[in-house]
Amino acid sequence: MSTEELIALIGYVEEPKMERFLKELTQRFEQMNDEQKALYEAEKQRRESREN
């Protein structure tokens, strides 16, 4: 699955699978281009704000 597809799926991953899913994205972070990093960071902030 492409990085863009993974980023787009962040909000749809079931909680039991989230840790593994985020680990995969974190591993890919250094290889992401600037656009992908921006999408990832935006989704990460949105997710964190929902948790608080």
N, C-alpha and C positions, 0 to 999 in steps of 0.2 A: 504494500500500500504506500502511496506517496506521502510525503510529509504534509502537503497541503490537505490531503484527505484526512490524515490523522488529526490535524489541527481543527478541521471542520467538524469532526466527530466528538470533540471534547465534551460538549454538553449532553451527549447522548450515551456516554459510556456508563454502564451499570456500576454502582458503587463497589461491589466486590472485585471488579476488574480494573478499577481506576488506578490503583497503585502501579500495577504492571504497565498499564497504558502510559501513565505519566513518566515512568522510568524509560520507556522506549523513546518518548519525545525528548526527554532530557538528554539521552544519549545522542540524539540526532542534532541537538541544538548547535553545536560547533560547525556542522556542515550546512546549516540553513543559510539561505541568502537573507539579505536585509528585510525583504518583504515578508518572508516566512517568519523571521524572528519577531517582527512587529505584530503579526497575526497571533503568534504564540503568546507573546507578552500580554496582548490585549485580552485574549481568552483566559490567561492565567489570572489577571487582575479581576476580570469579571467573575470567575469562579471563586476567588478569594473573597470578593465583596458579598457574594451570595452566602458564603459560609459564616460570615460575621453578622 
